[in-house]
Structure formats: structure tokens, C-alpha cells
Amino acid sequence: MTRHRLDPLPHLVTDVFDPSRPPVLAVRPGDEVEVRALDSGGHLERPPAGGDAPRMFPDGRGHCLAGPVAVEGARPGDVLAVHVRSVRTDGWGWTVAGTPTPLNERLGATDPVRVLWEVDDAAGTAVDEDGFEVRTAPFLGVLGTTPAEPGEHSTVPPRPGTGGNVDCRSLVAGSTLFLPVQVDGALLCVGDGHAAQGDGEVCGTAVECGTTSVLGLDLVADPVLPGVHAVTPRERLTFGFDADLGAATDAALGAMLTWVSALFDLPRTRALALASACVDLRVTQVANRTWGVHAALPHDALRRRR
């Protein structure tokens, strides 16, 4: 196993997924990558109160991501396992609310607000300038392989075929996210650190922050599911992404039924009956042009007595 390092230098970052973009790093399955990523806005320094700071990508068309990283031997049809070994924040973050979106207009919350946070990883807290405190659980909002379709693809919407801006707060250190591979090498891009977020990311941003993460990368020979799914320290997760909330829910729950059926060698309807007793459906995010839903099965929620 080799440990590689990626820093947020102009030639090592991207703000789009693009299958024609050459990898900035090539690794072997089993290797680790220590990734220093800027916040989603690509700020090159900490923004001052009431102001902004220089950005890596001034036009702001997408997240500032590290990569793409090529994994040797990855081919279309494979599944890439991203093991999140650790996530550490830069010690500060920000949240912006009031963007004129249809949701915010329905909520009557369109007056722009910007909140700055002091983040203390050791204490597990973030405190804003008014003294409000929240618990932190850092994770990367964007973990995605590159779509096969030619051209530049926005980093904003998550995709069922490649992941990306999943924004699932459960993907903390100790989690493994499984991502389908559509192009040779997988071309993984990562970033969009969040120090804290509720399910839904309801204003469109979380406590956005820069991060230093250690990721282990592996190829899965025989995955139980071909789509985006995860194992966290607490539970198994399956995901659905769609412009329609019902379709996203169907996809997340359908994948979970496939998983439960495989785990216990059960017919699908029998798996559904069990899922109704112990599987939670959560809205992952509402902010990214595509609804995200995840189905969660806690590790200790379902077992068969011998």
C-alpha cells in the first residue's frame, strides 16, 4: 500500500467532471490518498466577516474538487470502494442562506444571510459569530467517479451512475462509499467538506469548510449492488437521486430490498415486510437540482435467531 498526497494547486483541482480530463494522480487498488481540499467555493484564504476571499475558480460554476484520480485496472462496469479513513477540517467554515430558489421562495426565506463558524475538531463543535453552537461530524459532500458521456458535467447534481454531490452526512470517517465506474480509471473527484449538516441540507449549504482527508481506494470484484451504496459505522445505506422525490425514494428503497434479500436469502416481498419494521427513509438533500433520498438499515436492527 502506498500513501499519496494531493494538495489544492491549480493543476490538481477541477470544477467539473470531464472524461477527457487527464488524471492528476494514478494509484493502484489498495493505495491511500491524503487529500487537502479547499471548501466548496474554492476560497484560497479565510473570508473576513462581511466579505469574501479570493477563489480558485472565480466564476463559481461548480465545487472546487481534488482530482481526477485514476485507479489502475478500473474499467466500466466495475465498482470503486472509497474507504474514508479520516476527515479533518481547516478550523473554520461558512453557511449561506437566502439564495432565490423555488424552495426558499416557498419558505419565505430569501433575505441573504452569511454565517461564519469557528470549528473545533477536538471538541466536536462549531460556533458562529452570534454564539450558536452545533455538533460537528465532518464528511466530504462530493465523492464521485466521472460520467462516460463526453463533455463537461456539472458538479452540482448527484448522479445514480457515478455519485458525486451526494451530501450525505452519514459518510463520516469509518465509512465506505461504493461508486460505479463508467470510464477507464474511474477518474474520482472529491471535495466539498462539511463540518456539520442536517439531513436535507435545507438552505443549500452546510457548514462549508476545507478538509484534509485520507481515502483508501479499492476495486470490488463482486459487489452486492451495482449502484451507489455505502457502509457506515452505524448502518448500511442505499441511495436514490432523481428530479422527482417519489422516483428517488423508489430507487433508494428498491436497492435496499435487493441488499436485504441478498443478506438473508429472502424473496423480495419478504424483504419488504422486514424493511418496514427497521429501515429508515431519509431525505439526503434538497438543494442540488436533484432530490436525494437514502434508505438506512442499522447494523443491529435486523438479525435472524439461530
N, C-alpha and C positions, 0 to 999 in steps of 0.2 A: 504494500500500500504506500502510495506517495501522497504527500500533502503539498498542494499547490496554493498559490496566493493570487487573488485578483484585487487590484486597487481601482478607485474611481478616476482613472485617467481618460482623457478624451478618446483615445484609440481602443479603450477596453470597455466602453459602455454603448448602449443603444437606447433609442426611444421608440422603436418599432420591432416587430417580429418580421423577418425577411429571409426566406430560404436561400436567397442568393448572397446574403451577407456572410463573408468568411468567418470562421470561428476565431475568437481571440485567444482560445486556450483549448488544447486537446488533452483528454485524460483517458485512463484505462478504467474499465469497470473495477470497482473496489477502491479507487482513489478517493481522496478527500480534497475539497477546495475551501480555503478560508477566503470569504468574500467580504470585502469592505464596500458597502453600497451607500450611496447618498440617499436622502429622503426622496419621496415620490416626485417632488418638484425639482430635484437636482440642485438644491442650494449648495453653493460652494463654501458658504460660511453661515454661521448662525444669524438668522434675521433679527434685526433690532425691534424693540417694541414699537408698534405702529408703522413699521416699514418693511421693506423687502431686502433681499440679498442677491448678489449675482448667482446665475444659474448655469448649469452645464449646457442646457438646451433652452435658450431664451424664448423660443416660440411656444413652448409648453404644450406640444401636441400629444405627448404621452409621458408615461413614467420614465424616470432615469433608471435603467436596468444594467446590471453587470452581464456581460456576455456578448454573443452567444458562446457557450461551451460545448465542444463536441466530445462525445463519449465513443471511443473506438469500438467498432463492432456493432453499434446500434443501427438497426435497419427498420424501415417501415413495417409496422405490424408488431414490433417489439413493445415492451413496457419498461420505462425507466423508473427505478426506485430512487427517490431523493430522501435520504435519511437526514433529518435536521438534528445535528449533534448539539448545537448551541446557538443562541441568538443573544447578542449584547447590544444595547442602544448606545447612541452618542451622548446621552445625558440631557437632551433637550428635544422638544417636539412642538408641533403646532396642529391646530384644528381650524378649518374654515367652514362656516355655515352661511346659509342665506343665498347660495347660488340660485339664480332664477330657473329652476327646473319645474316640470309639472307637479312633482310631489311636493316640493317646497311651497309652491303656489297654493296647492290644496290645503297645506298645513297652515297657511298664513304666516310663513316664516321666511321672508325674502329680504329682510334688512341685513346687509353684510356684517358678519361677525368674525373676528380672528382672535383665537385664543393661543397664548404661548404657555408651554409647560416646562417645568423642571422635572426631569426623570431621574429617579434614584433606583438603579437596578438592585442594589444590595437590600434596600428597604422594600422594594416591590411596589413603589408608589410613584405617581406623577401629581404635581401640584401646579395649578395655574396661577396667574397673576392676582386673582381675587381670593386665593386661598382654598379653592375647591380641590379636593384630593380624590383620586381614583386609584384602584389597584391596577397594577400592570401585569401583563403576561405577553412578552414580546414575541412577534412572529413576522414572517415575510408575507405580505399580501399578494405578491406576484411570484409564482413558481410555474414556469410554462415551457414546454417544448415548442418548436416552430411549426406552423401550419405548412402543408405541402403546396398549397395554391400559390402560384407566382405572385410577386409584388410585395408591397409593404402592408403589414397588418397592424392595426391599432393595438396598443397595449391595454386599452380601457375595458372592453368586454371580455369576460371569461368565455372559454370555448369548451364544449364537451369533448372535442377530439384532441385537445392539447393542454387544457388547463389555462394557466396564465393568471389573470387578475381574480383569483378565487376568493380572496379576502375572507378566509375562514379563520376565526380567532382561535379555534381548537388546534391549529397546526403549530404548536409550540415545540420547544426543544424536546426531543424524545419521540417525535412523530416521524412517520414515513409517508410521503405522498407518492402515489403511483400514477405516472403520466404516460399516455400512449405516445408512440414515436411515429411521426409521419414522414420524416426526411432522414437521410443518412447522417449519423452522428447525433441525432436528436436535437442538437442546437438549443440547449437550455439557456434561458434568460431568467434572472432573479433580481428581486429588489422590493421596493415599496414597503419598508419596515413600518410596523405599527407597534407602539409601546403598549397601547390599550385600545380595545374596541368592543362594543357590544354586538351581539348577533344582529345583522341588518346593516351596520354602518350607516345609520339612518340619515345623517346630514350630508353624506357623500365623502367625508373624510373621517379618519380615526385620529388618534394621537400619532401623527405622521412623524417619522424620525429616521435618521441614518442608523445603520446597523453594521456590526461585524458578526458574521455567521460562519459556522463550519458545517459543510454539507458533504455527506458521503453519497457517492453515485454508483449505482449497480444496475445491471440488466436482469430482468426477471424472465426466467425460461418458460414457466408455465403459470401465468397469473390466473387467479380465480375469477377475476373480472378484466375485461379488455379496456374499460373506460377509466375515467379519473376516480380514484378512491384513496382512502387513507387509513392508517392505523395510528392512533394517538396513544399517549399514556393511559387514557381513560376509556377509549371506545373505538369502534370501527365506524368509518364514515363513508357514505356514498353520496354523489353529487348529481344535481340536475341544473342545467343552465339553459334558459330559453327566454324569449321576449314575452311569453305567456307564463304566468305563475303556475297555472294548472299543469302545463306541459313540463315545467321544471320539476314540479312535485312528482309527477308520474315517473320521470326519469330517475330521480333520486330513490324513490321507494321501489321501483322496479329493480334497480341494481341491488338494493339491499335484500330483496326477496331472493334474487339469484345467489347472493352470498350466503344467506341463512340456509337455503336449500342445499347448497354445496357443503356447508359446515356439518349439517346433521343428516344429509341424505334423505331429504323430505320432498314430497310433491309441493308444487308452488302454492297451492291454496292452503295447505297445512302450514307452510312458512308464513303466509299472510296472517293466519289466525294467531300464530305466536308473535309476530311483529306487532300486532295490535295491542299486545299486552306489555311490550317492553321497548319498542323502537320510538324514538322521538323524531319529529319533523321540525326543522328549524329553517327560518329564512336567513340564508347566509349573508346576503347583501341586496340592497335595493337601488344601488347608486350607479351601476355601470352599464346602462343601456340594456342590460340583460338580467332577468331575475336569477338569483342563485338560491337554491334550496339544498340542504343536506339532511340525510337521514342518519341518525346516530344510534348505535347499539352498544351500550356499555359492556365492558368485558365481563362483568359479573352479573349481568342481567338475565342471562339465559343459559341454562345448563341442563343436561339430562342425567337423572339419577340412575345409578347402576344397580 
